[in-house]
Amino acid sequence: MILHADLDSFYASVEQRDDPALRGRPVLVGGGVVLAASYEAKAFGVRTPMSLGRARALCPQAIVVPPRMAAYTAASRLVFEIFEDTTPIVEPLSIDEAFLDVDGLRKIRGTPVEIAHRLRADVRERAGLPITVGVAGTKFLAKVASGAGKPDGLLVVEPGEELAFLHPLPVEKLWGVGPVTAAKLRERQIHTVGHVARIGEAALVAMLGGNAGRHLHALAHNRDPRRVSTGHRRGSIGAQCALGRSPDADVTPILASLVDRVTRRMRRAHRAGRTVTLRLRFGDFTRATRSRSMLKATMQTEAILRTAEELLHEAQPLIATRGLTLVGVAVSNLDGTGNVQLELPLIEEKDQDRLDAAMDRVRERFGSDALRRGSMIGRTMSPSVPLLSD
């Protein structure tokens, strides 16, 4: 049996924990956009990453608080200590959720359900935070169960009851079913997981393609052989920034600051990357991605920034017609050597390495805002979201 533990409205819950005046009241964490909303605010239809103006219109009585990333990082570390006190087999998914394998602990800690009850009590007592836990025989179903059990709940899918629980759910509950895939399925009157399960694998493959069809066919029958595993290194390192509705804004300085964030994290983790991906969200809520692979892996800021700027230039016609509300950049195809091998035309390679290292040391000593690009003076960016360590 596997547990999926997921903190409820994490940022907002930390704010309500630390300020008793916020408890039981609708709380929004954010600036230009909503980074998190308490369940009291969600009851009015507020969602992330909704613009703050839209959220205030839906919930005029909401209390808006600025994000405190250091507080969320500290809370996450404490919760993961509790996870690791529960079982040595913990697979983090993000700073506020993880899978826990508790199947081998029956003799020393009790049944999975008893362990889940104790885990929720420990998180409430030691961290002061609500957490929802799903218990099931597969990772997929445990995560679905925790989603159905929110907020601050415990939902157990007993052996033999898996398909009875799963099949009435909407198709969007299947991993990998986003708006596009859901629309394709619903056009064919396929509305629930049970409907997907009754379709043959060959028909799903013809409808959605080989990988997607086989994947959804397996999940609809609760076939998920993945084990809870530890020690994974992240496959990409990225950052993003919500812009609001500013179709005429120059996003080049913001892109440069995002690349600063990303490459600093890469150097801290001793990871070099080869593929740069630009992610864009437009004013009409459509999205686009652009990627380019460099000849050799690098963690140098200027090399990655130059590639990201080329991708942004290619996307300018779309930005001009649709407006831009979010920009993100990620570097993938990471290795663990930390070798910087890309030749730069303007600055000698070793000089660029020394410059990056010097800037990293200043930020580590005096804070991430101690150094800013001149182009960002007078501009604001959304705060850097806390991440699990590499």
Secondary structure by P-SEA (a helix, b strand, c coil): cbbbbbbccaaaaaaaaacccccccbbbbccccccccccccccccccccccaaaaaaacccbbbbcccaaaaaaaaaaaaaaaaaacccccccccccccccccccccccccaaaaaaaaaaaaaaaccbbbbbbbcccaaaaaaaaaaacccccccccccccccccccccccccccccaaaaaaaaaaccccaaaaaaccaaaaaaaccaaaaaaaaaaaaccccccccccccccccbbbbbbcccccccaaaaaaaaaaaaaaaaaaacbbbcbbbbbbbcccccbbbbbbbcccccccaaaaaaaaaaaaaaaaaaaacccccbbbbbbcccccccccccccccccaaaaaaaaaaaaaaaaaccccccccccccccccccccccccc
